[in-house]
Amino acid sequence: MSRTLRDVKVGETVSVLKLNGSGPVKRRIMDMGLTKGTEVYVRKVAPLGDPVELTVRGYELSVRKDDAELVEIK
């Protein structure tokens, strides 16, 4: 089974492998800058695990766990 952005620990830097999901959800994730090959640094995770704070392409981004689960990483 492949890892998703939801499985990444704080302080890790990973690379986007592919996006799952379809339609508007996938489009929204791509619009946030999470595209294939993009480096993603996990800054912190909220106390209850939602949302996850990321640094992507030089800016900060908060992503819900449900959305993070759609992003496969390596």
Secondary structure, DSSP 8 states (H G I E B T S, - for coil): ---BGGG--TT-EEEEEEE-S-HHHHHHHHHTT--TT-EEEEEEE-TTS-SEEEEETTEEEEE-HHHHTTEEE-
